[in-house]
Amino acid sequence: MLARIFFFLLGFGLSVIGFMYIIIYLNLMSIGYNFFEYVKFISSRLECLNAIIGIIIMILVIITSGGKKSELCI
């Protein structure tokens, strides 16, 4: 149970960090990048990929309920 909460919070933290960098890099649009160049840039940055990794970790934690039906699933 505590491991699931830990991994959920880890995934949440990674996704928050990743989306924060994605929002910060939106400033590139104001200096002349078009949308496709922006997407290409953020897909190559490791800190932006943290958002995807965090979401995958959270989905895996939510899907794997551990087999106990009486337990509250996060």
PDB file of N, CA, C and O in Angstrom:
ATOM      1  N   MET A   1       0.826  -1.188   0.000  1.00  0.00           N
ATOM      2  CA  MET A   1       0.000   0.000   0.000  1.00  0.00           C
ATOM      3  C   MET A   1       0.871   1.253   0.000  1.00  0.00           C
ATOM      4  O   MET A   1       0.641   2.180  -0.777  1.00  0.00           O
ATOM      5  N   LEU A   2       1.876   1.271   0.882  1.00  0.00           N
ATOM      6  CA  LEU A   2       2.747   2.448   0.936  1.00  0.00           C
ATOM      7  C   LEU A   2       3.592   2.577  -0.323  1.00  0.00           C
ATOM      8  O   LEU A   2       3.912   3.686  -0.749  1.00  0.00           O
ATOM      9  N   ALA A   3       3.950   1.450  -0.914  1.00  0.00           N
ATOM     10  CA  ALA A   3       4.723   1.498  -2.154  1.00  0.00           C
ATOM     11  C   ALA A   3       3.893   2.092  -3.283  1.00  0.00           C
ATOM     12  O   ALA A   3       4.415   2.853  -4.099  1.00  0.00           O
ATOM     13  N   ARG A   4       2.600   1.753  -3.342  1.00  0.00           N
ATOM     14  CA  ARG A   4       1.731   2.317  -4.371  1.00  0.00           C
ATOM     15  C   ARG A   4       1.576   3.815  -4.201  1.00  0.00           C
ATOM     16  O   ARG A   4       1.577   4.560  -5.181  1.00  0.00           O
ATOM     17  N   ILE A   5       1.442   4.260  -2.956  1.00  0.00           N
ATOM     18  CA  ILE A   5       1.323   5.699  -2.703  1.00  0.00           C
ATOM     19  C   ILE A   5       2.615   6.402  -3.078  1.00  0.00           C
ATOM     20  O   ILE A   5       2.584   7.488  -3.657  1.00  0.00           O
ATOM     21  N   PHE A   6       3.757   5.792  -2.753  1.00  0.00           N
ATOM     22  CA  PHE A   6       5.045   6.381  -3.102  1.00  0.00           C
ATOM     23  C   PHE A   6       5.195   6.523  -4.609  1.00  0.00           C
ATOM     24  O   PHE A   6       5.585   7.581  -5.103  1.00  0.00           O
ATOM     25  N   PHE A   7       4.884   5.444  -5.347  1.00  0.00           N
ATOM     26  CA  PHE A   7       5.040   5.501  -6.796  1.00  0.00           C
ATOM     27  C   PHE A   7       4.031   6.447  -7.442  1.00  0.00           C
ATOM     28  O   PHE A   7       4.337   7.087  -8.448  1.00  0.00           O
ATOM     29  N   PHE A   8       2.830   6.538  -6.870  1.00  0.00           N
ATOM     30  CA  PHE A   8       1.862   7.500  -7.392  1.00  0.00           C
ATOM     31  C   PHE A   8       2.376   8.926  -7.197  1.00  0.00           C
ATOM     32  O   PHE A   8       2.298   9.745  -8.112  1.00  0.00           O
ATOM     33  N   LEU A   9       2.899   9.223  -6.008  1.00  0.00           N
ATOM     34  CA  LEU A   9       3.433  10.562  -5.763  1.00  0.00           C
ATOM     35  C   LEU A   9       4.680  10.834  -6.597  1.00  0.00           C
ATOM     36  O   LEU A   9       4.903  11.966  -7.024  1.00  0.00           O
ATOM     37  N   LEU A  10       5.493   9.808  -6.833  1.00  0.00           N
ATOM     38  CA  LEU A  10       6.649   9.961  -7.709  1.00  0.00           C
ATOM     39  C   LEU A  10       6.208  10.297  -9.128  1.00  0.00           C
ATOM     40  O   LEU A  10       6.768  11.195  -9.757  1.00  0.00           O
ATOM     41  N   GLY A  11       5.218   9.590  -9.628  1.00  0.00           N
ATOM     42  CA  GLY A  11       4.691   9.867 -10.966  1.00  0.00           C
ATOM     43  C   GLY A  11       4.063  11.242 -11.050  1.00  0.00           C
ATOM     44  O   GLY A  11       4.217  11.944 -12.049  1.00  0.00           O
ATOM     45  N   PHE A  12       3.353  11.627  -9.997  1.00  0.00           N
ATOM     46  CA  PHE A  12       2.739  12.955  -9.972  1.00  0.00           C
ATOM     47  C   PHE A  12       3.802  14.046  -9.986  1.00  0.00           C
ATOM     48  O   PHE A  12       3.670  15.041 -10.698  1.00  0.00           O
ATOM     49  N   GLY A  13       4.855  13.853  -9.197  1.00  0.00           N
ATOM     50  CA  GLY A  13       5.930  14.839  -9.160  1.00  0.00           C
ATOM     51  C   GLY A  13       6.651  14.953 -10.496  1.00  0.00           C
ATOM     52  O   GLY A  13       6.970  16.058 -10.936  1.00  0.00           O
ATOM     53  N   LEU A  14       6.911  13.821 -11.144  1.00  0.00           N
ATOM     54  CA  LEU A  14       7.556  13.855 -12.451  1.00  0.00           C
ATOM     55  C   LEU A  14       6.679  14.546 -13.487  1.00  0.00           C
ATOM     56  O   LEU A  14       7.177  15.311 -14.313  1.00  0.00           O
ATOM     57  N   SER A  15       5.381  14.280 -13.448  1.00  0.00           N
ATOM     58  CA  SER A  15       4.504  14.921 -14.427  1.00  0.00           C
ATOM     59  C   SER A  15       4.384  16.420 -14.174  1.00  0.00           C
ATOM     60  O   SER A  15       4.294  17.193 -15.128  1.00  0.00           O
ATOM     61  N   VAL A  16       4.380  16.846 -12.924  1.00  0.00           N
ATOM     62  CA  VAL A  16       4.340  18.280 -12.625  1.00  0.00           C
ATOM     63  C   VAL A  16       5.601  18.963 -13.123  1.00  0.00           C
ATOM     64  O   VAL A  16       5.533  20.038 -13.720  1.00  0.00           O
ATOM     65  N   ILE A  17       6.744  18.353 -12.883  1.00  0.00           N
ATOM     66  CA  ILE A  17       8.014  18.932 -13.358  1.00  0.00           C
ATOM     67  C   ILE A  17       8.030  18.998 -14.882  1.00  0.00           C
ATOM     68  O   ILE A  17       8.427  20.012 -15.456  1.00  0.00           O
ATOM     69  N   GLY A  18       7.603  17.927 -15.535  1.00  0.00           N
ATOM     70  CA  GLY A  18       7.595  17.894 -16.990  1.00  0.00           C
ATOM     71  C   GLY A  18       6.679  18.931 -17.592  1.00  0.00           C
ATOM     72  O   GLY A  18       7.064  19.632 -18.528  1.00  0.00           O
ATOM     73  N   PHE A  19       5.455  19.043 -17.063  1.00  0.00           N
ATOM     74  CA  PHE A  19       4.516  20.031 -17.603  1.00  0.00           C
ATOM     75  C   PHE A  19       4.951  21.455 -17.281  1.00  0.00           C
ATOM     76  O   PHE A  19       4.652  22.380 -18.036  1.00  0.00           O
ATOM     77  N   MET A  20       5.642  21.634 -16.185  1.00  0.00           N
ATOM     78  CA  MET A  20       6.172  22.965 -15.868  1.00  0.00           C
ATOM     79  C   MET A  20       7.182  23.391 -16.933  1.00  0.00           C
ATOM     80  O   MET A  20       7.151  24.534 -17.389  1.00  0.00           O
ATOM     81  N   TYR A  21       8.070  22.491 -17.329  1.00  0.00           N
ATOM     82  CA  TYR A  21       9.040  22.828 -18.369  1.00  0.00           C
ATOM     83  C   TYR A  21       8.365  23.028 -19.719  1.00  0.00           C
ATOM     84  O   TYR A  21       8.789  23.883 -20.497  1.00  0.00           O
ATOM     85  N   ILE A  22       7.324  22.256 -20.011  1.00  0.00           N
ATOM     86  CA  ILE A  22       6.610  22.438 -21.270  1.00  0.00           C
ATOM     87  C   ILE A  22       5.993  23.826 -21.322  1.00  0.00           C
ATOM     88  O   ILE A  22       6.025  24.477 -22.366  1.00  0.00           O
ATOM     89  N   ILE A  23       5.431  24.287 -20.212  1.00  0.00           N
ATOM     90  CA  ILE A  23       4.843  25.625 -20.160  1.00  0.00           C
ATOM     91  C   ILE A  23       5.924  26.689 -20.246  1.00  0.00           C
ATOM     92  O   ILE A  23       5.736  27.709 -20.908  1.00  0.00           O
ATOM     93  N   ILE A  24       7.049  26.464 -19.587  1.00  0.00           N
ATOM     94  CA  ILE A  24       8.147  27.438 -19.654  1.00  0.00           C
ATOM     95  C   ILE A  24       8.664  27.562 -21.081  1.00  0.00           C
ATOM     96  O   ILE A  24       8.944  28.667 -21.547  1.00  0.00           O
ATOM     97  N   TYR A  25       8.791  26.434 -21.779  1.00  0.00           N
ATOM     98  CA  TYR A  25       9.306  26.474 -23.144  1.00  0.00           C
ATOM     99  C   TYR A  25       8.304  27.051 -24.136  1.00  0.00           C
ATOM    100  O   TYR A  25       8.645  27.221 -25.306  1.00  0.00           O
ATOM    101  N   LEU A  26       7.077  27.359 -23.709  1.00  0.00           N
ATOM    102  CA  LEU A  26       6.135  28.046 -24.593  1.00  0.00           C
ATOM    103  C   LEU A  26       6.640  29.431 -24.979  1.00  0.00           C
ATOM    104  O   LEU A  26       6.170  30.006 -25.961  1.00  0.00           O
ATOM    105  N   ASN A  27       7.581  29.969 -24.229  1.00  0.00           N
ATOM    106  CA  ASN A  27       8.165  31.259 -24.584  1.00  0.00           C
ATOM    107  C   ASN A  27       8.899  31.209 -25.912  1.00  0.00           C
ATOM    108  O   ASN A  27       9.115  32.247 -26.538  1.00  0.00           O
ATOM    109  N   LEU A  28       9.285  30.021 -26.349  1.00  0.00           N
ATOM    110  CA  LEU A  28       9.939  29.901 -27.649  1.00  0.00           C
ATOM    111  C   LEU A  28       9.005  30.292 -28.789  1.00  0.00           C
ATOM    112  O   LEU A  28       9.461  30.719 -29.850  1.00  0.00           O
ATOM    113  N   MET A  29       7.709  30.147 -28.575  1.00  0.00           N
ATOM    114  CA  MET A  29       6.745  30.524 -29.607  1.00  0.00           C
ATOM    115  C   MET A  29       6.772  32.032 -29.849  1.00  0.00           C
ATOM    116  O   MET A  29       6.494  32.486 -30.959  1.00  0.00           O
ATOM    117  N   SER A  30       7.098  32.794 -28.838  1.00  0.00           N
ATOM    118  CA  SER A  30       7.096  34.247 -28.994  1.00  0.00           C
ATOM    119  C   SER A  30       8.334  34.773 -29.711  1.00  0.00           C
ATOM    120  O   SER A  30       8.340  35.920 -30.156  1.00  0.00           O
ATOM    121  N   ILE A  31       9.387  33.955 -29.834  1.00  0.00           N
ATOM    122  CA  ILE A  31      10.586  34.425 -30.515  1.00  0.00           C
ATOM    123  C   ILE A  31      10.699  33.886 -31.933  1.00  0.00           C
ATOM    124  O   ILE A  31      11.739  34.048 -32.571  1.00  0.00           O
ATOM    125  N   GLY A  32       9.644  33.246 -32.440  1.00  0.00           N
ATOM    126  CA  GLY A  32       9.626  32.871 -33.840  1.00  0.00           C
ATOM    127  C   GLY A  32       9.523  31.397 -34.149  1.00  0.00           C
ATOM    128  O   GLY A  32       9.462  31.034 -35.323  1.00  0.00           O
ATOM    129  N   TYR A  33       9.500  30.536 -33.162  1.00  0.00           N
ATOM    130  CA  TYR A  33       9.318  29.107 -33.437  1.00  0.00           C
ATOM    131  C   TYR A  33       7.869  28.865 -33.848  1.00  0.00           C
ATOM    132  O   TYR A  33       6.951  29.451 -33.275  1.00  0.00           O
ATOM    133  N   ASN A  34       7.668  28.004 -34.839  1.00  0.00           N
ATOM    134  CA  ASN A  34       6.293  27.612 -35.121  1.00  0.00           C
ATOM    135  C   ASN A  34       5.948  26.391 -34.262  1.00  0.00           C
ATOM    136  O   ASN A  34       6.793  25.900 -33.514  1.00  0.00           O
ATOM    137  N   PHE A  35       4.721  25.908 -34.370  1.00  0.00           N
ATOM    138  CA  PHE A  35       4.256  24.856 -33.474  1.00  0.00           C
ATOM    139  C   PHE A  35       5.025  23.557 -33.677  1.00  0.00           C
ATOM    140  O   PHE A  35       5.338  22.875 -32.701  1.00  0.00           O
ATOM    141  N   PHE A  36       5.332  23.204 -34.908  1.00  0.00           N
ATOM    142  CA  PHE A  36       6.020  21.943 -35.172  1.00  0.00           C
ATOM    143  C   PHE A  36       7.461  21.979 -34.667  1.00  0.00           C
ATOM    144  O   PHE A  36       7.961  20.972 -34.166  1.00  0.00           O
ATOM    145  N   GLU A  37       8.126  23.107 -34.789  1.00  0.00           N
ATOM    146  CA  GLU A  37       9.468  23.238 -34.230  1.00  0.00           C
ATOM    147  C   GLU A  37       9.439  23.161 -32.714  1.00  0.00           C
ATOM    148  O   GLU A  37      10.340  22.597 -32.093  1.00  0.00           O
ATOM    149  N   TYR A  38       8.395  23.735 -32.121  1.00  0.00           N
ATOM    150  CA  TYR A  38       8.231  23.683 -30.668  1.00  0.00           C
ATOM    151  C   TYR A  38       8.047  22.241 -30.198  1.00  0.00           C
ATOM    152  O   TYR A  38       8.684  21.817 -29.234  1.00  0.00           O
ATOM    153  N   VAL A  39       7.178  21.489 -30.874  1.00  0.00           N
ATOM    154  CA  VAL A  39       6.936  20.090 -30.501  1.00  0.00           C
ATOM    155  C   VAL A  39       8.202  19.266 -30.687  1.00  0.00           C
ATOM    156  O   VAL A  39       8.511  18.409 -29.858  1.00  0.00           O
ATOM    157  N   LYS A  40       8.940  19.516 -31.772  1.00  0.00           N
ATOM    158  CA  LYS A  40      10.198  18.804 -31.998  1.00  0.00           C
ATOM    159  C   LYS A  40      11.202  19.115 -30.894  1.00  0.00           C
ATOM    160  O   LYS A  40      11.928  18.228 -30.446  1.00  0.00           O
ATOM    161  N   PHE A  41      11.246  20.372 -30.453  1.00  0.00           N
ATOM    162  CA  PHE A  41      12.179  20.765 -29.402  1.00  0.00           C
ATOM    163  C   PHE A  41      11.832  20.121 -28.070  1.00  0.00           C
ATOM    164  O   PHE A  41      12.709  19.562 -27.411  1.00  0.00           O
ATOM    165  N   ILE A  42      10.549  20.189 -27.657  1.00  0.00           N
ATOM    166  CA  ILE A  42      10.198  19.643 -26.344  1.00  0.00           C
ATOM    167  C   ILE A  42      10.241  18.125 -26.331  1.00  0.00           C
ATOM    168  O   ILE A  42      10.422  17.525 -25.271  1.00  0.00           O
ATOM    169  N   SER A  43      10.075  17.483 -27.502  1.00  0.00           N
ATOM    170  CA  SER A  43      10.164  16.021 -27.512  1.00  0.00           C
ATOM    171  C   SER A  43      11.605  15.543 -27.381  1.00  0.00           C
ATOM    172  O   SER A  43      11.846  14.378 -27.063  1.00  0.00           O
ATOM    173  N   SER A  44      12.570  16.437 -27.624  1.00  0.00           N
ATOM    174  CA  SER A  44      13.970  16.038 -27.493  1.00  0.00           C
ATOM    175  C   SER A  44      14.553  16.375 -26.130  1.00  0.00           C
ATOM    176  O   SER A  44      15.676  15.971 -25.830  1.00  0.00           O
ATOM    177  N   ARG A  45      13.829  17.095 -25.308  1.00  0.00           N
ATOM    178  CA  ARG A  45      14.329  17.487 -23.988  1.00  0.00           C
ATOM    179  C   ARG A  45      13.914  16.462 -22.942  1.00  0.00           C
ATOM    180  O   ARG A  45      12.749  16.070 -22.874  1.00  0.00           O
ATOM    181  N   LEU A  46      14.878  16.027 -22.120  1.00  0.00           N
ATOM    182  CA  LEU A  46      14.615  15.005 -21.107  1.00  0.00           C
ATOM    183  C   LEU A  46      13.645  15.508 -20.040  1.00  0.00           C
ATOM    184  O   LEU A  46      12.789  14.754 -19.577  1.00  0.00           O
ATOM    185  N   GLU A  47      13.771  16.765 -19.651  1.00  0.00           N
ATOM    186  CA  GLU A  47      12.890  17.268 -18.594  1.00  0.00           C
ATOM    187  C   GLU A  47      11.438  17.367 -19.049  1.00  0.00           C
ATOM    188  O   GLU A  47      10.533  17.336 -18.215  1.00  0.00           O
ATOM    189  N   CYS A  48      11.199  17.483 -20.341  1.00  0.00           N
ATOM    190  CA  CYS A  48       9.825  17.481 -20.844  1.00  0.00           C
ATOM    191  C   CYS A  48       9.278  16.059 -20.950  1.00  0.00           C
ATOM    192  O   CYS A  48       8.071  15.845 -20.835  1.00  0.00           O
ATOM    193  N   LEU A  49      10.151  15.103 -21.164  1.00  0.00           N
ATOM    194  CA  LEU A  49       9.713  13.708 -21.216  1.00  0.00           C
ATOM    195  C   LEU A  49       9.333  13.184 -19.839  1.00  0.00           C
ATOM    196  O   LEU A  49       8.687  12.141 -19.735  1.00  0.00           O
ATOM    197  N   ASN A  50       9.719  13.881 -18.788  1.00  0.00           N
ATOM    198  CA  ASN A  50       9.305  13.495 -17.437  1.00  0.00           C
ATOM    199  C   ASN A  50       7.790  13.510 -17.293  1.00  0.00           C
ATOM    200  O   ASN A  50       7.237  12.741 -16.508  1.00  0.00           O
ATOM    201  N   ALA A  51       7.115  14.375 -18.040  1.00  0.00           N
ATOM    202  CA  ALA A  51       5.652  14.430 -17.977  1.00  0.00           C
ATOM    203  C   ALA A  51       5.046  13.116 -18.444  1.00  0.00           C
ATOM    204  O   ALA A  51       4.140  12.584 -17.802  1.00  0.00           O
ATOM    205  N   ILE A  52       5.541  12.592 -19.553  1.00  0.00           N
ATOM    206  CA  ILE A  52       5.014  11.338 -20.090  1.00  0.00           C
ATOM    207  C   ILE A  52       5.360  10.173 -19.161  1.00  0.00           C
ATOM    208  O   ILE A  52       4.517   9.316 -18.896  1.00  0.00           O
ATOM    209  N   ILE A  53       6.582  10.144 -18.676  1.00  0.00           N
ATOM    210  CA  ILE A  53       7.004   9.072 -17.764  1.00  0.00           C
ATOM    211  C   ILE A  53       6.162   9.101 -16.484  1.00  0.00           C
ATOM    212  O   ILE A  53       5.742   8.053 -15.993  1.00  0.00           O
ATOM    213  N   GLY A  54       5.920  10.290 -15.949  1.00  0.00           N
ATOM    214  CA  GLY A  54       5.106  10.418 -14.746  1.00  0.00           C
ATOM    215  C   GLY A  54       3.679   9.960 -14.948  1.00  0.00           C
ATOM    216  O   GLY A  54       3.106   9.308 -14.075  1.00  0.00           O
ATOM    217  N   ILE A  55       3.095  10.293 -16.090  1.00  0.00           N
ATOM    218  CA  ILE A  55       1.723   9.867 -16.368  1.00  0.00           C
ATOM    219  C   ILE A  55       1.660   8.345 -16.513  1.00  0.00           C
ATOM    220  O   ILE A  55       0.712   7.716 -16.044  1.00  0.00           O
ATOM    221  N   ILE A  56       2.660   7.757 -17.155  1.00  0.00           N
ATOM    222  CA  ILE A  56       2.688   6.293 -17.304  1.00  0.00           C
ATOM    223  C   ILE A  56       2.793   5.622 -15.937  1.00  0.00           C
ATOM    224  O   ILE A  56       2.114   4.626 -15.686  1.00  0.00           O
ATOM    225  N   ILE A  57       3.634   6.151 -15.051  1.00  0.00           N
ATOM    226  CA  ILE A  57       3.767   5.579 -13.706  1.00  0.00           C
ATOM    227  C   ILE A  57       2.450   5.685 -12.945  1.00  0.00           C
ATOM    228  O   ILE A  57       2.042   4.729 -12.285  1.00  0.00           O
ATOM    229  N   MET A  58       1.780   6.834 -13.027  1.00  0.00           N
ATOM    230  CA  MET A  58       0.502   6.990 -12.324  1.00  0.00           C
ATOM    231  C   MET A  58      -0.550   6.040 -12.875  1.00  0.00           C
ATOM    232  O   MET A  58      -1.314   5.458 -12.105  1.00  0.00           O
ATOM    233  N   ILE A  59      -0.607   5.871 -14.195  1.00  0.00           N
ATOM    234  CA  ILE A  59      -1.587   4.955 -14.785  1.00  0.00           C
ATOM    235  C   ILE A  59      -1.311   3.521 -14.341  1.00  0.00           C
ATOM    236  O   ILE A  59      -2.240   2.782 -14.016  1.00  0.00           O
ATOM    237  N   LEU A  60      -0.042   3.128 -14.326  1.00  0.00           N
ATOM    238  CA  LEU A  60       0.285   1.769 -13.887  1.00  0.00           C
ATOM    239  C   LEU A  60      -0.089   1.535 -12.431  1.00  0.00           C
ATOM    240  O   LEU A  60      -0.561   0.454 -12.080  1.00  0.00           O
ATOM    241  N   VAL A  61       0.116   2.536 -11.581  1.00  0.00           N
ATOM    242  CA  VAL A  61      -0.240   2.389 -10.169  1.00  0.00           C
ATOM    243  C   VAL A  61      -1.748   2.294  -9.998  1.00  0.00           C
ATOM    244  O   VAL A  61      -2.232   1.525  -9.168  1.00  0.00           O
ATOM    245  N   ILE A  62      -2.486   3.064 -10.770  1.00  0.00           N
ATOM    246  CA  ILE A  62      -3.948   3.036 -10.653  1.00  0.00           C
ATOM    247  C   ILE A  62      -4.509   1.722 -11.182  1.00  0.00           C
ATOM    248  O   ILE A  62      -5.435   1.162 -10.595  1.00  0.00           O
ATOM    249  N   ILE A  63      -3.957   1.227 -12.287  1.00  0.00           N
ATOM    250  CA  ILE A  63      -4.477  -0.005 -12.890  1.00  0.00           C
ATOM    251  C   ILE A  63      -4.196  -1.216 -12.012  1.00  0.00           C
ATOM    252  O   ILE A  63      -5.062  -2.073 -11.835  1.00  0.00           O
ATOM    253  N   THR A  64      -2.997  -1.288 -11.466  1.00  0.00           N
ATOM    254  CA  THR A  64      -2.660  -2.454 -10.629  1.00  0.00           C
ATOM    255  C   THR A  64      -3.218  -2.237  -9.225  1.00  0.00           C
ATOM    256  O   THR A  64      -2.674  -1.474  -8.428  1.00  0.00           O
ATOM    257  N   SER A  65      -4.308  -2.924  -8.952  1.00  0.00           N
ATOM    258  CA  SER A  65      -4.969  -2.740  -7.666  1.00  0.00           C
ATOM    259  C   SER A  65      -4.450  -3.696  -6.605  1.00  0.00           C
ATOM    260  O   SER A  65      -4.829  -3.564  -5.442  1.00  0.00           O
ATOM    261  N   GLY A  66      -3.610  -4.640  -6.951  1.00  0.00           N
ATOM    262  CA  GLY A  66      -3.054  -5.550  -5.988  1.00  0.00           C
ATOM    263  C   GLY A  66      -3.928  -6.735  -5.686  1.00  0.00           C
ATOM    264  O   GLY A  66      -3.541  -7.580  -4.879  1.00  0.00           O
ATOM    265  N   GLY A  67      -5.096  -6.840  -6.299  1.00  0.00           N
ATOM    266  CA  GLY A  67      -5.965  -7.981  -6.110  1.00  0.00           C
ATOM    267  C   GLY A  67      -6.888  -7.887  -4.923  1.00  0.00           C
ATOM    268  O   GLY A  67      -7.714  -8.780  -4.737  1.00  0.00           O
ATOM    269  N   LYS A  68      -6.795  -6.862  -4.112  1.00  0.00           N
ATOM    270  CA  LYS A  68      -7.676  -6.730  -2.950  1.00  0.00           C
ATOM    271  C   LYS A  68      -8.865  -5.873  -3.348  1.00  0.00           C
ATOM    272  O   LYS A  68      -8.704  -4.738  -3.795  1.00  0.00           O
ATOM    273  N   LYS A  69     -10.051  -6.424  -3.183  1.00  0.00           N
ATOM    274  CA  LYS A  69     -11.256  -5.699  -3.586  1.00  0.00           C
ATOM    275  C   LYS A  69     -11.777  -4.770  -2.482  1.00  0.00           C
ATOM    276  O   LYS A  69     -12.499  -3.817  -2.773  1.00  0.00           O
ATOM    277  N   SER A  70     -11.424  -5.031  -1.245  1.00  0.00           N
ATOM    278  CA  SER A  70     -11.933  -4.207  -0.150  1.00  0.00           C
ATOM    279  C   SER A  70     -11.073  -2.945   0.068  1.00  0.00           C
ATOM    280  O   SER A  70     -11.443  -2.055   0.834  1.00  0.00           O
ATOM    281  N   GLU A  71      -9.937  -2.890  -0.611  1.00  0.00           N
ATOM    282  CA  GLU A  71      -9.024  -1.768  -0.421  1.00  0.00           C
ATOM    283  C   GLU A  71      -9.429  -0.617  -1.340  1.00  0.00           C
ATOM    284  O   GLU A  71      -9.866  -0.826  -2.472  1.00  0.00           O
ATOM    285  N   LEU A  72      -9.276   0.585  -0.832  1.00  0.00           N
ATOM    286  CA  LEU A  72      -9.582   1.766  -1.624  1.00  0.00           C
ATOM    287  C   LEU A  72      -8.494   1.964  -2.667  1.00  0.00           C
ATOM    288  O   LEU A  72      -7.320   2.082  -2.315  1.00  0.00           O
ATOM    289  N   CYS A  73      -8.859   2.001  -3.936  1.00  0.00           N
ATOM    290  CA  CYS A  73      -7.899   2.185  -5.012  1.00  0.00           C
ATOM    291  C   CYS A  73      -7.667   3.664  -5.230  1.00  0.00           C
ATOM    292  O   CYS A  73      -8.615   4.447  -5.297  1.00  0.00           O
ATOM    293  N   ILE A  74      -6.424   4.038  -5.339  1.00  0.00           N
ATOM    294  CA  ILE A  74      -6.096   5.450  -5.548  1.00  0.00           C
ATOM    295  C   ILE A  74      -6.356   5.797  -6.990  1.00  0.00           C
ATOM    296  O   ILE A  74      -6.148   6.940  -7.397  1.00  0.00           O
TER     297      ILE A  74
END
